[in-house]
């Protein structure tokens, strides 16, 4: 079967993504719509990944693994990283050439792992350019940017969907905005929004797709085309808000210490818990020294940026209610007070 390809540009990091399934490629094109490349077709990609809708090739499944983690057997052979997903998928990636092949007979698994693998390699390259992903909701309000740090499945996308419908708000990303310029600037990284439960029913059906995940069940994805006109390319960082849900009837916002904000931002940036990525491509390989130093440099850069951001921004604690409209209104009231 012929293989189609996408050319993508993530803030200067070019990626080529090929697949022999037109349906999977079309889904990934919608996932990465904001990053469709506009440069010449012959531009050399920084990351290349080919997806094959077929069972993993015999003889490539690693006999030895230096790590087994969440059902994945991970091996390293002469610069190549092999990740075996219970025999259902195999990722064979050359970390030096930055190109690889992912094989699976499962459409859902191939789509999910391909999406995450691209984000993993692009994310590390952005780190080298001092653009760091933050696991948070990134928004802009009347030209000033903010982060709302919530745990995984904490409702970031649900709140983002509410905000883009309100005057003055624009979206940078519902999941992984970029923080750069020494902690001064937020840059857009909008992917599709992933909504749980029935939250997606507020969106016209033509913008919504189901997404069946390997470990976390089904989400519904809201395409960029639904909110594209409410995306802002960048904003100066003004606010860092630590979000939490505690079952309360009314939301509340109040200032918090810079130390608390710094600690939360370090967790969201340096550790990156909940950020979409394939850790199998990030882990250092035996004998571990070079890979560990690489990760240490990345972590140090993220930490410096996080601490600088917390030192500059206004910091607050945002306790969310179940009513998403009330949360958005409370946020607007708080930000208006901060601006005066």
GIFEN-V811258 format. One record per residue. RES is the residue in one letter. PHI is phi as a letter, one per 40 degrees, with the letter a starting at -180 (none if undefined). PSI is psi in whole degrees, -180 to 180 (999 if undefined). NEAR is the number of other ideal C-beta (glycine too) atoms within 10 Angstrom. Layout:
# GIFEN-V811258
res->RES phi->PHI psi->PSI near->NEAR
res->RES phi->PHI psi->PSI near->NEAR
This chain:
# GIFEN-V811258
res->X phi->none psi->140 near->10
res->X phi->c psi->149 near->5
res->X phi->b psi->127 near->13
res->X phi->c psi->168 near->15
res->X phi->a psi->150 near->13
res->X phi->b psi->142 near->20
res->X phi->b psi->125 near->17
res->X phi->b psi->151 near->21
res->X phi->b psi->108 near->19
res->X phi->b psi->86 near->23
res->X phi->f psi->44 near->16
res->X phi->g psi->-11 near->10
res->X phi->c psi->114 near->20
res->X phi->c psi->139 near->19
res->X phi->b psi->144 near->23
res->X phi->b psi->126 near->19
res->X phi->b psi->115 near->25
res->X phi->b psi->151 near->16
res->X phi->a psi->144 near->26
res->X phi->c psi->5 near->16
res->X phi->b psi->112 near->19
res->X phi->d psi->-33 near->12
res->X phi->c psi->-45 near->11
res->X phi->c psi->-42 near->20
res->X phi->c psi->-38 near->20
res->X phi->c psi->-39 near->13
res->X phi->c psi->-44 near->20
res->X phi->c psi->-33 near->21
res->X phi->c psi->-39 near->15
res->X phi->c psi->-37 near->16
res->X phi->c psi->-43 near->23
res->X phi->b psi->26 near->23
res->X phi->d psi->-35 near->16
res->X phi->c psi->-24 near->17
res->X phi->b psi->17 near->22
res->X phi->d psi->127 near->11
res->X phi->c psi->145 near->17
res->X phi->b psi->5 near->6
res->X phi->c psi->-179 near->9
res->X phi->c psi->146 near->7
res->X phi->d psi->-29 near->7
res->X phi->c psi->1 near->5
res->X phi->c psi->133 near->12
res->X phi->c psi->125 near->7
res->X phi->c psi->152 near->18
res->X phi->c psi->-27 near->17
res->X phi->b psi->132 near->22
res->X phi->b psi->130 near->21
res->X phi->b psi->131 near->23
res->X phi->b psi->129 near->18
res->X phi->b psi->130 near->27
res->X phi->b psi->121 near->20
res->X phi->c psi->79 near->17
res->X phi->a psi->159 near->13
res->X phi->c psi->149 near->14
res->X phi->d psi->139 near->22
res->X phi->c psi->138 near->12
res->X phi->c psi->144 near->6
res->X phi->g psi->-11 near->6
res->X phi->b psi->-15 near->14
res->X phi->c psi->126 near->14
res->X phi->c psi->131 near->18
res->X phi->c psi->-34 near->8
res->X phi->b psi->142 near->9
res->X phi->b psi->136 near->15
res->X phi->c psi->-10 near->14
res->X phi->a psi->139 near->15
res->X phi->b psi->125 near->10
res->X phi->a psi->117 near->12
res->X phi->f psi->46 near->9
res->X phi->g psi->8 near->11
res->X phi->b psi->131 near->17
res->X phi->b psi->123 near->21
res->X phi->b psi->127 near->20
res->X phi->b psi->164 near->18
res->X phi->b psi->125 near->19
res->X phi->b psi->107 near->12
res->X phi->f psi->54 near->6
res->X phi->g psi->-6 near->11
res->X phi->b psi->137 near->17
res->X phi->b psi->125 near->21
res->X phi->b psi->129 near->22
res->X phi->b psi->119 near->26
res->X phi->b psi->118 near->22
res->X phi->c psi->77 near->20
res->X phi->f psi->30 near->10
res->X phi->g psi->-3 near->11
res->X phi->c psi->-22 near->17
res->X phi->a psi->153 near->23
res->X phi->b psi->126 near->22
res->X phi->b psi->122 near->25
res->X phi->b psi->104 near->21
res->X phi->b psi->130 near->24
res->X phi->c psi->107 near->14
res->X phi->c psi->-20 near->17
res->X phi->c psi->-45 near->8
res->X phi->c psi->-13 near->10
res->X phi->f psi->53 near->16
res->X phi->a psi->149 near->17
res->X phi->a psi->178 near->22
res->X phi->b psi->134 near->18
res->X phi->b psi->126 near->25
res->X phi->b psi->137 near->20
res->X phi->a psi->144 near->24
res->X phi->c psi->-7 near->13
res->X phi->c psi->120 near->16
res->X phi->c psi->-45 near->14
res->X phi->c psi->-43 near->15
res->X phi->c psi->-41 near->18
res->X phi->c psi->-42 near->24
res->X phi->c psi->-46 near->24
res->X phi->c psi->-49 near->21
res->X phi->c psi->-35 near->25
res->X phi->c psi->-44 near->26
res->X phi->d psi->-47 near->22
res->X phi->c psi->-37 near->20
res->X phi->c psi->-42 near->23
res->X phi->c psi->-46 near->28
res->X phi->c psi->-35 near->24
res->X phi->c psi->-51 near->19
res->X phi->c psi->-40 near->25
res->X phi->c psi->-40 near->24
res->X phi->c psi->-42 near->25
res->X phi->c psi->-38 near->20
res->X phi->c psi->-36 near->18
res->X phi->c psi->-37 near->21
res->X phi->d psi->-41 near->18
res->X phi->c psi->-25 near->12
res->X phi->c psi->10 near->13
res->X phi->g psi->33 near->15
res->X phi->b psi->113 near->22
res->X phi->b psi->133 near->25
res->X phi->c psi->140 near->25
res->X phi->b psi->128 near->28
res->X phi->c psi->90 near->24
res->X phi->a psi->167 near->31
res->X phi->c psi->121 near->27
res->X phi->b psi->126 near->29
res->X phi->b psi->165 near->29
res->X phi->b psi->135 near->25
res->X phi->b psi->112 near->24
res->X phi->f psi->44 near->13
res->X phi->g psi->-8 near->12
res->X phi->b psi->143 near->18
res->X phi->c psi->154 near->25
res->X phi->a psi->159 near->26
res->X phi->b psi->136 near->30
res->X phi->b psi->111 near->25
res->X phi->c psi->117 near->22
res->X phi->b psi->152 near->25
res->X phi->c psi->169 near->15
res->X phi->d psi->135 near->11
res->X phi->g psi->27 near->12
res->X phi->c psi->-4 near->18
res->X phi->h psi->22 near->21
res->X phi->c psi->-46 near->25
res->X phi->c psi->-38 near->24
res->X phi->c psi->-44 near->23
res->X phi->c psi->-39 near->22
res->X phi->d psi->-42 near->27
res->X phi->c psi->-37 near->22
res->X phi->c psi->-41 near->21
res->X phi->c psi->-39 near->25
res->X phi->c psi->-13 near->20
res->X phi->c psi->3 near->12
res->X phi->b psi->146 near->14
res->X phi->c psi->136 near->7
res->X phi->g psi->-20 near->12
res->X phi->c psi->141 near->21
res->X phi->b psi->160 near->21
res->X phi->b psi->138 near->23
res->X phi->b psi->-45 near->28
res->X phi->a psi->143 near->25
res->X phi->c psi->-2 near->28
res->X phi->a psi->-44 near->23
res->X phi->a psi->70 near->25
res->X phi->c psi->162 near->28
res->X phi->b psi->136 near->24
res->X phi->b psi->123 near->30
res->X phi->a psi->-162 near->19
res->X phi->f psi->44 near->17
res->X phi->g psi->31 near->12
res->X phi->g psi->10 near->21
res->X phi->c psi->-28 near->15
res->X phi->b psi->137 near->16
res->X phi->b psi->136 near->30
res->X phi->b psi->151 near->20
res->X phi->c psi->140 near->21
res->X phi->a psi->61 near->25
res->X phi->c psi->122 near->23
res->X phi->b psi->-163 near->21
res->X phi->c psi->151 near->28
res->X phi->c psi->138 near->28
res->X phi->b psi->118 near->21
res->X phi->b psi->140 near->23
res->X phi->c psi->164 near->15
res->X phi->g psi->-139 near->9
res->X phi->b psi->11 near->8
res->X phi->d psi->-29 near->19
res->X phi->c psi->-16 near->22
res->X phi->c psi->-12 near->11
res->X phi->c psi->-5 near->14
res->X phi->b psi->138 near->18
res->X phi->d psi->139 near->9
res->X phi->d psi->-29 near->8
res->X phi->c psi->-16 near->9
res->X phi->c psi->2 near->18
res->X phi->b psi->139 near->18
res->X phi->b psi->145 near->16
res->X phi->c psi->149 near->10
res->X phi->b psi->111 near->19
res->X phi->c psi->117 near->14
res->X phi->b psi->153 near->14
res->X phi->c psi->-41 near->17
res->X phi->b psi->-14 near->7
res->X phi->b psi->14 near->13
res->X phi->g psi->-163 near->9
res->X phi->c psi->134 near->10
res->X phi->b psi->162 near->21
res->X phi->b psi->131 near->21
res->X phi->c psi->134 near->21
res->X phi->b psi->120 near->24
res->X phi->c psi->153 near->18
res->X phi->d psi->-34 near->20
res->X phi->d psi->-22 near->12
res->X phi->c psi->-31 near->17
res->X phi->b psi->15 near->22
res->X phi->d psi->-39 near->13
res->X phi->c psi->-3 near->8
res->X phi->b psi->18 near->17
res->X phi->c psi->134 near->17
res->X phi->b psi->137 near->19
res->X phi->c psi->-40 near->10
res->X phi->a psi->160 near->17
res->X phi->a psi->147 near->22
res->X phi->c psi->138 near->14
res->X phi->c psi->125 near->26
res->X phi->b psi->-30 near->19
res->X phi->b psi->140 near->22
res->X phi->b psi->118 near->29
res->X phi->b psi->128 near->25
res->X phi->c psi->109 near->21
res->X phi->c psi->150 near->25
res->X phi->a psi->154 near->13
res->X phi->b psi->133 near->16
res->X phi->b psi->21 near->8
res->X phi->g psi->12 near->8
res->X phi->c psi->158 near->12
res->X phi->c psi->-29 near->8
res->X phi->b psi->141 near->11
res->X phi->c psi->161 near->22
res->X phi->a psi->148 near->14
res->X phi->b psi->139 near->21
res->X phi->a psi->154 near->9
res->X phi->c psi->152 near->12
res->X phi->b psi->170 near->17
res->X phi->c psi->154 near->11
res->X phi->c psi->-30 near->18
res->X phi->c psi->-43 near->10
res->X phi->c psi->-40 near->15
res->X phi->c psi->-41 near->27
res->X phi->c psi->-43 near->19
res->X phi->c psi->-43 near->14
res->X phi->c psi->-39 near->23
res->X phi->c psi->-37 near->29
res->X phi->c psi->-41 near->16
res->X phi->c psi->-42 near->16
res->X phi->c psi->-25 near->26
res->X phi->b psi->-54 near->26
res->X phi->c psi->-48 near->17
res->X phi->c psi->-40 near->12
res->X phi->g psi->32 near->21
res->X phi->c psi->127 near->10
res->X phi->g psi->-13 near->18
res->X phi->c psi->140 near->20
res->X phi->c psi->116 near->18
res->X phi->a psi->166 near->21
res->X phi->b psi->101 near->24
res->X phi->c psi->-20 near->16
res->X phi->d psi->-25 near->23
res->X phi->c psi->-8 near->20
res->X phi->c psi->-27 near->17
res->X phi->c psi->141 near->18
res->X phi->c psi->152 near->16
res->X phi->b psi->158 near->18
res->X phi->d psi->141 near->10
res->X phi->c psi->15 near->8
res->X phi->g psi->-21 near->12
res->X phi->c psi->-54 near->9
res->X phi->c psi->-44 near->10
res->X phi->c psi->-37 near->16
res->X phi->c psi->-40 near->13
res->X phi->c psi->-39 near->11
res->X phi->c psi->-48 near->15
res->X phi->c psi->-35 near->15
res->X phi->c psi->-40 near->11
res->X phi->c psi->-42 near->12
res->X phi->c psi->-46 near->18
res->X phi->c psi->-40 near->16
res->X phi->c psi->-41 near->11
res->X phi->c psi->-43 near->18
res->X phi->c psi->-43 near->23
res->X phi->c psi->-44 near->16
res->X phi->d psi->-44 near->14
res->X phi->c psi->-41 near->24
res->X phi->c psi->-46 near->25
res->X phi->c psi->-39 near->17
res->X phi->c psi->-40 near->17
res->X phi->c psi->-45 near->28
res->X phi->c psi->-30 near->22
res->X phi->c psi->-23 near->12
res->X phi->c psi->-35 near->16
res->X phi->c psi->160 near->23
res->X phi->c psi->132 near->18
res->X phi->b psi->139 near->22
res->X phi->a psi->169 near->23
res->X phi->b psi->127 near->17
res->X phi->b psi->106 near->23
res->X phi->c psi->115 near->18
res->X phi->c psi->146 near->26
res->X phi->c psi->177 near->17
res->X phi->c psi->-27 near->12
res->X phi->c psi->108 near->14
res->X phi->c psi->-33 near->19
res->X phi->c psi->-40 near->11
res->X phi->c psi->-36 near->15
res->X phi->c psi->-45 near->25
res->X phi->c psi->-40 near->20
res->X phi->c psi->-40 near->14
res->X phi->c psi->-39 near->19
res->X phi->c psi->-45 near->27
res->X phi->c psi->-44 near->17
res->X phi->c psi->-43 near->12
res->X phi->c psi->-46 near->21
res->X phi->c psi->-38 near->22
res->X phi->c psi->-38 near->12
res->X phi->c psi->-35 near->9
res->X phi->c psi->-29 near->16
res->X phi->c psi->-20 near->11
res->X phi->c psi->999 near->4
